[in-house]
Amino acid sequence: MTHTPDHLDGNAAAGDLESLFGADMTTASAQCRGCGRRTRLAEAHAYLGGPGTVLRCPGCQGVLLRLVRSPRDVWLDAAGMDHLRLPAPA
Ligand SMILES: [Zn+2]
């Protein structure tokens, strides 16, 4: 019996993040507040099955980012990261 991972990679959340930030976020990097690991968002573990999108650190599984949409608002919780580093627009 093979083990099926319960998460996708961060590319699965690319469209959601791009619509929010207006840029390709897969090359952005986040520093985890829990373990200090710097991770490209494309390498984060993405969980899309809940009411929103959750990205977790591949090092310690801490939550890096939560993104939830309601009919009127977008909620972004980035408390799990020390910082988010994006490439500057060309
Ligand atoms: Zn971590």
PDB file of the backbone (N, CA, C, O) and the ligand in Angstrom, with CONECT records:
HET     ZN  A 101       1
ATOM      1  N   MET A   1       0.848  -1.185   0.000  1.00  0.00           N
ATOM      2  CA  MET A   1       0.000   0.000   0.000  1.00  0.00           C
ATOM      3  C   MET A   1       0.890   1.244   0.000  1.00  0.00           C
ATOM      4  O   MET A   1       1.814   1.353   0.806  1.00  0.00           O
ATOM      5  N   THR A   2       0.613   2.159  -0.888  1.00  0.00           N
ATOM      6  CA  THR A   2       1.435   3.367  -0.975  1.00  0.00           C
ATOM      7  C   THR A   2       0.826   4.460  -0.121  1.00  0.00           C
ATOM      8  O   THR A   2      -0.390   4.548   0.054  1.00  0.00           O
ATOM      9  N   HIS A   3       1.708   5.284   0.401  1.00  0.00           N
ATOM     10  CA  HIS A   3       1.261   6.400   1.222  1.00  0.00           C
ATOM     11  C   HIS A   3       0.955   7.588   0.313  1.00  0.00           C
ATOM     12  O   HIS A   3       1.804   8.008  -0.473  1.00  0.00           O
ATOM     13  N   THR A   4      -0.232   8.117   0.419  1.00  0.00           N
ATOM     14  CA  THR A   4      -0.597   9.292  -0.364  1.00  0.00           C
ATOM     15  C   THR A   4      -0.452  10.527   0.513  1.00  0.00           C
ATOM     16  O   THR A   4      -1.102  10.624   1.554  1.00  0.00           O
ATOM     17  N   PRO A   5       0.393  11.474   0.108  1.00  0.00           N
ATOM     18  CA  PRO A   5       0.524  12.669   0.938  1.00  0.00           C
ATOM     19  C   PRO A   5      -0.803  13.424   1.024  1.00  0.00           C
ATOM     20  O   PRO A   5      -1.587  13.445   0.075  1.00  0.00           O
ATOM     21  N   ASP A   6      -1.031  14.038   2.178  1.00  0.00           N
ATOM     22  CA  ASP A   6      -2.293  14.751   2.371  1.00  0.00           C
ATOM     23  C   ASP A   6      -2.180  16.215   1.976  1.00  0.00           C
ATOM     24  O   ASP A   6      -3.089  17.007   2.227  1.00  0.00           O
ATOM     25  N   HIS A   7      -1.058  16.571   1.355  1.00  0.00           N
ATOM     26  CA  HIS A   7      -0.883  17.955   0.948  1.00  0.00           C
ATOM     27  C   HIS A   7      -0.347  18.011  -0.476  1.00  0.00           C
ATOM     28  O   HIS A   7       0.160  17.023  -1.008  1.00  0.00           O
ATOM     29  N   LEU A   8      -0.468  19.177  -1.073  1.00  0.00           N
ATOM     30  CA  LEU A   8       0.120  19.447  -2.379  1.00  0.00           C
ATOM     31  C   LEU A   8       1.303  20.365  -2.160  1.00  0.00           C
ATOM     32  O   LEU A   8       1.545  20.795  -1.032  1.00  0.00           O
ATOM     33  N   ASP A   9       2.055  20.680  -3.218  1.00  0.00           N
ATOM     34  CA  ASP A   9       3.101  21.677  -3.022  1.00  0.00           C
ATOM     35  C   ASP A   9       2.508  23.072  -3.235  1.00  0.00           C
ATOM     36  O   ASP A   9       1.380  23.221  -3.704  1.00  0.00           O
ATOM     37  N   GLY A  10       3.293  24.078  -2.882  1.00  0.00           N
ATOM     38  CA  GLY A  10       2.791  25.445  -2.864  1.00  0.00           C
ATOM     39  C   GLY A  10       2.310  25.950  -4.210  1.00  0.00           C
ATOM     40  O   GLY A  10       1.564  26.927  -4.278  1.00  0.00           O
ATOM     41  N   ASN A  11       2.734  25.286  -5.293  1.00  0.00           N
ATOM     42  CA  ASN A  11       2.253  25.707  -6.608  1.00  0.00           C
ATOM     43  C   ASN A  11       0.738  25.599  -6.711  1.00  0.00           C
ATOM     44  O   ASN A  11       0.107  26.310  -7.492  1.00  0.00           O
ATOM     45  N   ALA A  12       0.157  24.699  -5.912  1.00  0.00           N
ATOM     46  CA  ALA A  12      -1.290  24.516  -5.939  1.00  0.00           C
ATOM     47  C   ALA A  12      -2.029  25.766  -5.466  1.00  0.00           C
ATOM     48  O   ALA A  12      -3.193  25.973  -5.809  1.00  0.00           O
ATOM     49  N   ALA A  13      -1.353  26.591  -4.682  1.00  0.00           N
ATOM     50  CA  ALA A  13      -1.973  27.817  -4.167  1.00  0.00           C
ATOM     51  C   ALA A  13      -1.583  29.035  -4.997  1.00  0.00           C
ATOM     52  O   ALA A  13      -1.944  30.159  -4.649  1.00  0.00           O
ATOM     53  N   ALA A  14      -0.847  28.826  -6.094  1.00  0.00           N
ATOM     54  CA  ALA A  14      -0.291  29.946  -6.863  1.00  0.00           C
ATOM     55  C   ALA A  14      -1.365  30.896  -7.375  1.00  0.00           C
ATOM     56  O   ALA A  14      -1.208  32.115  -7.297  1.00  0.00           O
ATOM     57  N   GLY A  15      -2.453  30.345  -7.897  1.00  0.00           N
ATOM     58  CA  GLY A  15      -3.490  31.193  -8.468  1.00  0.00           C
ATOM     59  C   GLY A  15      -4.158  32.065  -7.412  1.00  0.00           C
ATOM     60  O   GLY A  15      -4.425  33.246  -7.634  1.00  0.00           O
ATOM     61  N   ASP A  16      -4.419  31.456  -6.257  1.00  0.00           N
ATOM     62  CA  ASP A  16      -5.056  32.187  -5.157  1.00  0.00           C
ATOM     63  C   ASP A  16      -4.156  33.321  -4.683  1.00  0.00           C
ATOM     64  O   ASP A  16      -4.621  34.438  -4.460  1.00  0.00           O
ATOM     65  N   LEU A  17      -2.873  33.032  -4.531  1.00  0.00           N
ATOM     66  CA  LEU A  17      -1.941  34.046  -4.036  1.00  0.00           C
ATOM     67  C   LEU A  17      -1.703  35.130  -5.080  1.00  0.00           C
ATOM     68  O   LEU A  17      -1.590  36.310  -4.745  1.00  0.00           O
ATOM     69  N   GLU A  18      -1.626  34.728  -6.345  1.00  0.00           N
ATOM     70  CA  GLU A  18      -1.391  35.716  -7.401  1.00  0.00           C
ATOM     71  C   GLU A  18      -2.563  36.677  -7.512  1.00  0.00           C
ATOM     72  O   GLU A  18      -2.370  37.862  -7.784  1.00  0.00           O
ATOM     73  N   SER A  19      -3.781  36.178  -7.303  1.00  0.00           N
ATOM     74  CA  SER A  19      -4.938  37.071  -7.392  1.00  0.00           C
ATOM     75  C   SER A  19      -4.937  38.080  -6.248  1.00  0.00           C
ATOM     76  O   SER A  19      -5.494  39.170  -6.376  1.00  0.00           O
ATOM     77  N   LEU A  20      -4.313  37.716  -5.136  1.00  0.00           N
ATOM     78  CA  LEU A  20      -4.268  38.615  -3.987  1.00  0.00           C
ATOM     79  C   LEU A  20      -3.120  39.607  -4.093  1.00  0.00           C
ATOM     80  O   LEU A  20      -3.302  40.800  -3.851  1.00  0.00           O
ATOM     81  N   PHE A  21      -1.930  39.117  -4.457  1.00  0.00           N
ATOM     82  CA  PHE A  21      -0.746  39.966  -4.462  1.00  0.00           C
ATOM     83  C   PHE A  21      -0.465  40.593  -5.830  1.00  0.00           C
ATOM     84  O   PHE A  21       0.321  41.535  -5.929  1.00  0.00           O
ATOM     85  N   GLY A  22      -1.102  40.076  -6.879  1.00  0.00           N
ATOM     86  CA  GLY A  22      -0.871  40.622  -8.209  1.00  0.00           C
ATOM     87  C   GLY A  22       0.488  40.275  -8.767  1.00  0.00           C
ATOM     88  O   GLY A  22       0.981  40.959  -9.664  1.00  0.00           O
ATOM     89  N   ALA A  23       1.099  39.235  -8.261  1.00  0.00           N
ATOM     90  CA  ALA A  23       2.408  38.804  -8.745  1.00  0.00           C
ATOM     91  C   ALA A  23       2.510  37.295  -8.565  1.00  0.00           C
ATOM     92  O   ALA A  23       1.784  36.707  -7.764  1.00  0.00           O
ATOM     93  N   ASP A  24       3.407  36.681  -9.307  1.00  0.00           N
ATOM     94  CA  ASP A  24       3.678  35.261  -9.135  1.00  0.00           C
ATOM     95  C   ASP A  24       4.374  35.062  -7.791  1.00  0.00           C
ATOM     96  O   ASP A  24       5.507  35.502  -7.597  1.00  0.00           O
ATOM     97  N   MET A  25       3.683  34.393  -6.867  1.00  0.00           N
ATOM     98  CA  MET A  25       4.215  34.263  -5.509  1.00  0.00           C
ATOM     99  C   MET A  25       4.995  32.968  -5.293  1.00  0.00           C
ATOM    100  O   MET A  25       5.521  32.737  -4.204  1.00  0.00           O
ATOM    101  N   THR A  26       5.072  32.128  -6.316  1.00  0.00           N
ATOM    102  CA  THR A  26       5.757  30.855  -6.104  1.00  0.00           C
ATOM    103  C   THR A  26       7.255  31.040  -5.888  1.00  0.00           C
ATOM    104  O   THR A  26       7.906  30.188  -5.284  1.00  0.00           O
ATOM    105  N   THR A  27       7.802  32.149  -6.380  1.00  0.00           N
ATOM    106  CA  THR A  27       9.225  32.397  -6.178  1.00  0.00           C
ATOM    107  C   THR A  27       9.475  33.252  -4.944  1.00  0.00           C
ATOM    108  O   THR A  27      10.628  33.471  -4.571  1.00  0.00           O
ATOM    109  N   ALA A  28       8.421  33.737  -4.308  1.00  0.00           N
ATOM    110  CA  ALA A  28       8.588  34.463  -3.048  1.00  0.00           C
ATOM    111  C   ALA A  28       9.059  33.481  -1.982  1.00  0.00           C
ATOM    112  O   ALA A  28       8.774  32.286  -2.063  1.00  0.00           O
ATOM    113  N   SER A  29       9.770  33.980  -0.996  1.00  0.00           N
ATOM    114  CA  SER A  29      10.229  33.095   0.066  1.00  0.00           C
ATOM    115  C   SER A  29       9.756  33.623   1.413  1.00  0.00           C
ATOM    116  O   SER A  29       9.648  34.828   1.640  1.00  0.00           O
ATOM    117  N   ALA A  30       9.478  32.669   2.293  1.00  0.00           N
ATOM    118  CA  ALA A  30       9.001  32.987   3.629  1.00  0.00           C
ATOM    119  C   ALA A  30       9.976  32.429   4.642  1.00  0.00           C
ATOM    120  O   ALA A  30      10.518  31.339   4.458  1.00  0.00           O
ATOM    121  N   GLN A  31      10.202  33.178   5.717  1.00  0.00           N
ATOM    122  CA  GLN A  31      10.992  32.628   6.818  1.00  0.00           C
ATOM    123  C   GLN A  31      10.042  32.208   7.921  1.00  0.00           C
ATOM    124  O   GLN A  31       9.260  33.012   8.427  1.00  0.00           O
ATOM    125  N   CYS A  32      10.119  30.936   8.286  1.00  0.00           N
ATOM    126  CA  CYS A  32       9.221  30.359   9.283  1.00  0.00           C
ATOM    127  C   CYS A  32       9.517  30.939  10.659  1.00  0.00           C
ATOM    128  O   CYS A  32      10.671  31.021  11.081  1.00  0.00           O
ATOM    129  N   ARG A  33       8.465  31.336  11.341  1.00  0.00           N
ATOM    130  CA  ARG A  33       8.618  31.861  12.700  1.00  0.00           C
ATOM    131  C   ARG A  33       8.936  30.730  13.684  1.00  0.00           C
ATOM    132  O   ARG A  33       9.558  30.953  14.723  1.00  0.00           O
ATOM    133  N   GLY A  34       8.502  29.522  13.341  1.00  0.00           N
ATOM    134  CA  GLY A  34       8.704  28.396  14.254  1.00  0.00           C
ATOM    135  C   GLY A  34      10.122  27.862  14.257  1.00  0.00           C
ATOM    136  O   GLY A  34      10.709  27.668  15.321  1.00  0.00           O
ATOM    137  N   CYS A  35      10.688  27.618  13.062  1.00  0.00           N
ATOM    138  CA  CYS A  35      12.000  26.961  13.000  1.00  0.00           C
ATOM    139  C   CYS A  35      13.051  27.795  12.282  1.00  0.00           C
ATOM    140  O   CYS A  35      14.221  27.414  12.254  1.00  0.00           O
ATOM    141  N   GLY A  36      12.661  28.918  11.706  1.00  0.00           N
ATOM    142  CA  GLY A  36      13.638  29.795  11.057  1.00  0.00           C
ATOM    143  C   GLY A  36      13.997  29.399   9.639  1.00  0.00           C
ATOM    144  O   GLY A  36      14.794  30.074   8.988  1.00  0.00           O
ATOM    145  N   ARG A  37      13.421  28.318   9.156  1.00  0.00           N
ATOM    146  CA  ARG A  37      13.726  27.865   7.813  1.00  0.00           C
ATOM    147  C   ARG A  37      13.190  28.851   6.777  1.00  0.00           C
ATOM    148  O   ARG A  37      12.080  29.364   6.919  1.00  0.00           O
ATOM    149  N   ARG A  38      13.978  29.112   5.739  1.00  0.00           N
ATOM    150  CA  ARG A  38      13.522  29.946   4.629  1.00  0.00           C
ATOM    151  C   ARG A  38      13.063  29.020   3.510  1.00  0.00           C
ATOM    152  O   ARG A  38      13.805  28.139   3.074  1.00  0.00           O
ATOM    153  N   THR A  39      11.846  29.225   3.056  1.00  0.00           N
ATOM    154  CA  THR A  39      11.205  28.319   2.111  1.00  0.00           C
ATOM    155  C   THR A  39      10.576  29.107   0.975  1.00  0.00           C
ATOM    156  O   THR A  39       9.867  30.086   1.206  1.00  0.00           O
ATOM    157  N   ARG A  40      10.840  28.675  -0.258  1.00  0.00           N
ATOM    158  CA  ARG A  40      10.071  29.252  -1.365  1.00  0.00           C
ATOM    159  C   ARG A  40       8.635  28.771  -1.229  1.00  0.00           C
ATOM    160  O   ARG A  40       8.396  27.617  -0.871  1.00  0.00           O
ATOM    161  N   LEU A  41       7.680  29.646  -1.510  1.00  0.00           N
ATOM    162  CA  LEU A  41       6.281  29.263  -1.320  1.00  0.00           C
ATOM    163  C   LEU A  41       5.907  28.070  -2.187  1.00  0.00           C
ATOM    164  O   LEU A  41       5.009  27.303  -1.838  1.00  0.00           O
ATOM    165  N   ALA A  42       6.592  27.910  -3.315  1.00  0.00           N
ATOM    166  CA  ALA A  42       6.328  26.750  -4.166  1.00  0.00           C
ATOM    167  C   ALA A  42       6.672  25.446  -3.456  1.00  0.00           C
ATOM    168  O   ALA A  42       6.139  24.391  -3.800  1.00  0.00           O
ATOM    169  N   GLU A  43       7.562  25.513  -2.465  1.00  0.00           N
ATOM    170  CA  GLU A  43       7.999  24.307  -1.751  1.00  0.00           C
ATOM    171  C   GLU A  43       7.220  24.091  -0.451  1.00  0.00           C
ATOM    172  O   GLU A  43       7.365  23.057   0.202  1.00  0.00           O
ATOM    173  N   ALA A  44       6.400  25.066  -0.085  1.00  0.00           N
ATOM    174  CA  ALA A  44       5.598  24.906   1.131  1.00  0.00           C
ATOM    175  C   ALA A  44       4.560  23.808   0.904  1.00  0.00           C
ATOM    176  O   ALA A  44       4.224  23.483  -0.235  1.00  0.00           O
ATOM    177  N   HIS A  45       4.066  23.251   1.985  1.00  0.00           N
ATOM    178  CA  HIS A  45       3.030  22.233   1.890  1.00  0.00           C
ATOM    179  C   HIS A  45       1.666  22.925   1.875  1.00  0.00           C
ATOM    180  O   HIS A  45       1.322  23.662   2.799  1.00  0.00           O
ATOM    181  N   ALA A  46       0.910  22.681   0.833  1.00  0.00           N
ATOM    182  CA  ALA A  46      -0.370  23.363   0.653  1.00  0.00           C
ATOM    183  C   ALA A  46      -1.525  22.434   1.007  1.00  0.00           C
ATOM    184  O   ALA A  46      -1.577  21.284   0.571  1.00  0.00           O
ATOM    185  N   TYR A  47      -2.444  22.956   1.802  1.00  0.00           N
ATOM    186  CA  TYR A  47      -3.653  22.231   2.175  1.00  0.00           C
ATOM    187  C   TYR A  47      -4.827  23.062   1.673  1.00  0.00           C
ATOM    188  O   TYR A  47      -5.059  24.180   2.134  1.00  0.00           O
ATOM    189  N   LEU A  48      -5.565  22.492   0.716  1.00  0.00           N
ATOM    190  CA  LEU A  48      -6.619  23.258   0.060  1.00  0.00           C
ATOM    191  C   LEU A  48      -8.007  22.725   0.391  1.00  0.00           C
ATOM    192  O   LEU A  48      -8.997  23.260  -0.106  1.00  0.00           O
ATOM    193  N   GLY A  49      -8.105  21.705   1.203  1.00  0.00           N
ATOM    194  CA  GLY A  49      -9.376  21.033   1.407  1.00  0.00           C
ATOM    195  C   GLY A  49     -10.323  21.713   2.371  1.00  0.00           C
ATOM    196  O   GLY A  49     -11.514  21.404   2.378  1.00  0.00           O
ATOM    197  N   GLY A  50      -9.831  22.628   3.185  1.00  0.00           N
ATOM    198  CA  GLY A  50     -10.683  23.273   4.194  1.00  0.00           C
ATOM    199  C   GLY A  50     -11.429  24.447   3.613  1.00  0.00           C
ATOM    200  O   GLY A  50     -11.570  24.563   2.395  1.00  0.00           O
ATOM    201  N   PRO A  51     -11.905  25.316   4.477  1.00  0.00           N
ATOM    202  CA  PRO A  51     -12.616  26.496   3.990  1.00  0.00           C
ATOM    203  C   PRO A  51     -11.688  27.512   3.342  1.00  0.00           C
ATOM    204  O   PRO A  51     -12.158  28.454   2.704  1.00  0.00           O
ATOM    205  N   GLY A  52     -10.401  27.341   3.492  1.00  0.00           N
ATOM    206  CA  GLY A  52      -9.446  28.249   2.877  1.00  0.00           C
ATOM    207  C   GLY A  52      -8.197  27.501   2.469  1.00  0.00           C
ATOM    208  O   GLY A  52      -8.182  26.272   2.387  1.00  0.00           O
ATOM    209  N   THR A  53      -7.152  28.267   2.215  1.00  0.00           N
ATOM    210  CA  THR A  53      -5.873  27.709   1.813  1.00  0.00           C
ATOM    211  C   THR A  53      -4.894  27.848   2.974  1.00  0.00           C
ATOM    212  O   THR A  53      -4.797  28.913   3.584  1.00  0.00           O
ATOM    213  N   VAL A  54      -4.177  26.783   3.275  1.00  0.00           N
ATOM    214  CA  VAL A  54      -3.164  26.813   4.328  1.00  0.00           C
ATOM    215  C   VAL A  54      -1.839  26.371   3.735  1.00  0.00           C
ATOM    216  O   VAL A  54      -1.760  25.339   3.070  1.00  0.00           O
ATOM    217  N   LEU A  55      -0.793  27.161   3.981  1.00  0.00           N
ATOM    218  CA  LEU A  55       0.568  26.764   3.611  1.00  0.00           C
ATOM    219  C   LEU A  55       1.330  26.471   4.888  1.00  0.00           C
ATOM    220  O   LEU A  55       1.336  27.273   5.822  1.00  0.00           O
ATOM    221  N   ARG A  56       1.977  25.304   4.918  1.00  0.00           N
ATOM    222  CA  ARG A  56       2.757  24.902   6.093  1.00  0.00           C
ATOM    223  C   ARG A  56       4.230  24.774   5.743  1.00  0.00           C
ATOM    224  O   ARG A  56       4.592  24.474   4.605  1.00  0.00           O
ATOM    225  N   CYS A  57       5.067  25.004   6.736  1.00  0.00           N
ATOM    226  CA  CYS A  57       6.507  24.881   6.604  1.00  0.00           C
ATOM    227  C   CYS A  57       6.888  23.419   6.371  1.00  0.00           C
ATOM    228  O   CYS A  57       6.443  22.551   7.121  1.00  0.00           O
ATOM    229  N   PRO A  58       7.697  23.125   5.354  1.00  0.00           N
ATOM    230  CA  PRO A  58       8.114  21.740   5.150  1.00  0.00           C
ATOM    231  C   PRO A  58       9.111  21.267   6.214  1.00  0.00           C
ATOM    232  O   PRO A  58       9.374  20.070   6.323  1.00  0.00           O
ATOM    233  N   GLY A  59       9.662  22.194   6.992  1.00  0.00           N
ATOM    234  CA  GLY A  59      10.615  21.815   8.029  1.00  0.00           C
ATOM    235  C   GLY A  59       9.940  21.377   9.315  1.00  0.00           C
ATOM    236  O   GLY A  59      10.240  20.305   9.841  1.00  0.00           O
ATOM    237  N   CYS A  60       9.023  22.202   9.830  1.00  0.00           N
ATOM    238  CA  CYS A  60       8.428  21.920  11.145  1.00  0.00           C
ATOM    239  C   CYS A  60       6.912  21.760  11.082  1.00  0.00           C
ATOM    240  O   CYS A  60       6.274  21.514  12.106  1.00  0.00           O
ATOM    241  N   GLN A  61       6.330  21.897   9.895  1.00  0.00           N
ATOM    242  CA  GLN A  61       4.876  21.770   9.694  1.00  0.00           C
ATOM    243  C   GLN A  61       4.083  22.902  10.349  1.00  0.00           C
ATOM    244  O   GLN A  61       2.857  22.828  10.426  1.00  0.00           O
ATOM    245  N   GLY A  62       4.763  23.941  10.819  1.00  0.00           N
ATOM    246  CA  GLY A  62       4.055  25.092  11.355  1.00  0.00           C
ATOM    247  C   GLY A  62       3.296  25.813  10.245  1.00  0.00           C
ATOM    248  O   GLY A  62       3.709  25.789   9.086  1.00  0.00           O
ATOM    249  N   VAL A  63       2.197  26.447  10.600  1.00  0.00           N
ATOM    250  CA  VAL A  63       1.406  27.182   9.613  1.00  0.00           C
ATOM    251  C   VAL A  63       2.141  28.464   9.238  1.00  0.00           C
ATOM    252  O   VAL A  63       2.451  29.277  10.109  1.00  0.00           O
ATOM    253  N   LEU A  64       2.421  28.651   7.949  1.00  0.00           N
ATOM    254  CA  LEU A  64       3.053  29.886   7.465  1.00  0.00           C
ATOM    255  C   LEU A  64       2.000  30.921   7.117  1.00  0.00           C
ATOM    256  O   LEU A  64       2.144  32.103   7.431  1.00  0.00           O
ATOM    257  N   LEU A  65       0.949  30.470   6.472  1.00  0.00           N
ATOM    258  CA  LEU A  65      -0.008  31.411   5.894  1.00  0.00           C
ATOM    259  C   LEU A  65      -1.382  30.759   5.806  1.00  0.00           C
ATOM    260  O   LEU A  65      -1.509  29.582   5.467  1.00  0.00           O
ATOM    261  N   ARG A  66      -2.394  31.538   6.115  1.00  0.00           N
ATOM    262  CA  ARG A  66      -3.770  31.095   5.932  1.00  0.00           C
ATOM    263  C   ARG A  66      -4.484  32.148   5.096  1.00  0.00           C
ATOM    264  O   ARG A  66      -4.344  33.347   5.334  1.00  0.00           O
ATOM    265  N   LEU A  67      -5.235  31.694   4.135  1.00  0.00           N
ATOM    266  CA  LEU A  67      -5.963  32.592   3.236  1.00  0.00           C
ATOM    267  C   LEU A  67      -7.391  32.079   3.124  1.00  0.00           C
ATOM    268  O   LEU A  67      -7.628  30.956   2.680  1.00  0.00           O
ATOM    269  N   VAL A  68      -8.335  32.915   3.530  1.00  0.00           N
ATOM    270  CA  VAL A  68      -9.747  32.525   3.487  1.00  0.00           C
ATOM    271  C   VAL A  68     -10.520  33.618   2.774  1.00  0.00           C
ATOM    272  O   VAL A  68     -10.324  34.806   3.029  1.00  0.00           O
ATOM    273  N   ARG A  69     -11.385  33.206   1.893  1.00  0.00           N
ATOM    274  CA  ARG A  69     -12.250  34.156   1.181  1.00  0.00           C
ATOM    275  C   ARG A  69     -13.669  34.029   1.700  1.00  0.00           C
ATOM    276  O   ARG A  69     -14.187  32.925   1.867  1.00  0.00           O
ATOM    277  N   SER A  70     -14.291  35.172   1.952  1.00  0.00           N
ATOM    278  CA  SER A  70     -15.720  35.200   2.198  1.00  0.00           C
ATOM    279  C   SER A  70     -16.323  35.911   0.990  1.00  0.00           C
ATOM    280  O   SER A  70     -15.583  36.407   0.141  1.00  0.00           O
ATOM    281  N   PRO A  71     -17.632  35.970   0.897  1.00  0.00           N
ATOM    282  CA  PRO A  71     -18.219  36.648  -0.262  1.00  0.00           C
ATOM    283  C   PRO A  71     -17.764  38.106  -0.397  1.00  0.00           C
ATOM    284  O   PRO A  71     -17.726  38.639  -1.506  1.00  0.00           O
ATOM    285  N   ARG A  72     -17.423  38.747   0.708  1.00  0.00           N
ATOM    286  CA  ARG A  72     -17.064  40.165   0.652  1.00  0.00           C
ATOM    287  C   ARG A  72     -15.617  40.459   0.943  1.00  0.00           C
ATOM    288  O   ARG A  72     -15.145  41.542   0.598  1.00  0.00           O
ATOM    289  N   ASP A  73     -14.879  39.541   1.566  1.00  0.00           N
ATOM    290  CA  ASP A  73     -13.533  39.859   2.049  1.00  0.00           C
ATOM    291  C   ASP A  73     -12.565  38.715   1.788  1.00  0.00           C
ATOM    292  O   ASP A  73     -12.954  37.574   1.542  1.00  0.00           O
ATOM    293  N   VAL A  74     -11.298  39.069   1.854  1.00  0.00           N
ATOM    294  CA  VAL A  74     -10.226  38.080   1.858  1.00  0.00           C
ATOM    295  C   VAL A  74      -9.482  38.253   3.176  1.00  0.00           C
ATOM    296  O   VAL A  74      -9.075  39.360   3.527  1.00  0.00           O
ATOM    297  N   TRP A  75      -9.307  37.158   3.899  1.00  0.00           N
ATOM    298  CA  TRP A  75      -8.614  37.166   5.189  1.00  0.00           C
ATOM    299  C   TRP A  75      -7.254  36.523   4.995  1.00  0.00           C
ATOM    300  O   TRP A  75      -7.157  35.403   4.493  1.00  0.00           O
ATOM    301  N   LEU A  76      -6.212  37.224   5.388  1.00  0.00           N
ATOM    302  CA  LEU A  76      -4.861  36.696   5.273  1.00  0.00           C
ATOM    303  C   LEU A  76      -4.221  36.689   6.652  1.00  0.00           C
ATOM    304  O   LEU A  76      -4.104  37.731   7.296  1.00  0.00           O
ATOM    305  N   ASP A  77      -3.812  35.520   7.098  1.00  0.00           N
ATOM    306  CA  ASP A  77      -3.098  35.379   8.365  1.00  0.00           C
ATOM    307  C   ASP A  77      -1.687  34.906   8.038  1.00  0.00           C
ATOM    308  O   ASP A  77      -1.489  33.758   7.639  1.00  0.00           O
ATOM    309  N   ALA A  78      -0.725  35.776   8.206  1.00  0.00           N
ATOM    310  CA  ALA A  78       0.669  35.447   7.908  1.00  0.00           C
ATOM    311  C   ALA A  78       1.502  35.450   9.188  1.00  0.00           C
ATOM    312  O   ALA A  78       2.716  35.651   9.148  1.00  0.00           O
ATOM    313  N   ALA A  79       0.840  35.226  10.323  1.00  0.00           N
ATOM    314  CA  ALA A  79       1.532  35.314  11.612  1.00  0.00           C
ATOM    315  C   ALA A  79       2.587  34.226  11.794  1.00  0.00           C
ATOM    316  O   ALA A  79       3.451  34.344  12.663  1.00  0.00           O
ATOM    317  N   GLY A  80       2.526  33.175  10.990  1.00  0.00           N
ATOM    318  CA  GLY A  80       3.481  32.081  11.147  1.00  0.00           C
ATOM    319  C   GLY A  80       4.813  32.319  10.477  1.00  0.00           C
ATOM    320  O   GLY A  80       5.708  31.475  10.543  1.00  0.00           O
ATOM    321  N   MET A  81       4.952  33.466   9.829  1.00  0.00           N
ATOM    322  CA  MET A  81       6.237  33.736   9.183  1.00  0.00           C
ATOM    323  C   MET A  81       6.844  35.026   9.735  1.00  0.00           C
ATOM    324  O   MET A  81       6.138  35.984  10.049  1.00  0.00           O
ATOM    325  N   ASP A  82       8.178  35.021   9.842  1.00  0.00           N
ATOM    326  CA  ASP A  82       8.880  36.224  10.275  1.00  0.00           C
ATOM    327  C   ASP A  82       8.799  37.297   9.198  1.00  0.00           C
ATOM    328  O   ASP A  82       8.580  38.472   9.490  1.00  0.00           O
ATOM    329  N   HIS A  83       8.978  36.879   7.959  1.00  0.00           N
ATOM    330  CA  HIS A  83       8.847  37.810   6.849  1.00  0.00           C
ATOM    331  C   HIS A  83       8.539  37.048   5.570  1.00  0.00           C
ATOM    332  O   HIS A  83       8.704  35.832   5.477  1.00  0.00           O
ATOM    333  N   LEU A  84       8.085  37.817   4.593  1.00  0.00           N
ATOM    334  CA  LEU A  84       7.817  37.288   3.254  1.00  0.00           C
ATOM    335  C   LEU A  84       8.631  38.143   2.296  1.00  0.00           C
ATOM    336  O   LEU A  84       8.533  39.370   2.308  1.00  0.00           O
ATOM    337  N   ARG A  85       9.427  37.494   1.476  1.00  0.00           N
ATOM    338  CA  ARG A  85      10.305  38.216   0.554  1.00  0.00           C
ATOM    339  C   ARG A  85       9.843  37.958  -0.870  1.00  0.00           C
ATOM    340  O   ARG A  85       9.797  36.813  -1.320  1.00  0.00           O
ATOM    341  N   LEU A  86       9.494  39.050  -1.590  1.00  0.00           N
ATOM    342  CA  LEU A  86       8.983  38.929  -2.947  1.00  0.00           C
ATOM    343  C   LEU A  86       9.992  39.536  -3.916  1.00  0.00           C
ATOM    344  O   LEU A  86      10.684  40.494  -3.573  1.00  0.00           O
ATOM    345  N   PRO A  87      10.079  38.983  -5.124  1.00  0.00           N
ATOM    346  CA  PRO A  87      10.895  39.640  -6.144  1.00  0.00           C
ATOM    347  C   PRO A  87      10.302  41.005  -6.481  1.00  0.00           C
ATOM    348  O   PRO A  87       9.082  41.136  -6.586  1.00  0.00           O
ATOM    349  N   ALA A  88      11.131  42.005  -6.650  1.00  0.00           N
ATOM    350  CA  ALA A  88      10.642  43.338  -7.011  1.00  0.00           C
ATOM    351  C   ALA A  88      10.048  43.295  -8.403  1.00  0.00           C
ATOM    352  O   ALA A  88      10.560  42.593  -9.275  1.00  0.00           O
ATOM    353  N   PRO A  89       8.957  44.047  -8.627  1.00  0.00           N
ATOM    354  CA  PRO A  89       8.381  44.098  -9.971  1.00  0.00           C
ATOM    355  C   PRO A  89       9.406  44.633 -10.975  1.00  0.00           C
ATOM    356  O   PRO A  89      10.219  45.495 -10.642  1.00  0.00           O
ATOM    357  N   ALA A  90       9.361  44.117 -12.198  1.00  0.00           N
ATOM    358  CA  ALA A  90      10.319  44.546 -13.223  1.00  0.00           C
ATOM    359  C   ALA A  90      10.059  46.004 -13.597  1.00  0.00           C
ATOM    360  O   ALA A  90      10.758  46.558 -14.446  1.00  0.00           O
TER     361      ALA A  90
HETATM  362 ZN    ZN A 101       9.277  25.818  10.235  1.00  0.00          ZN2+
END
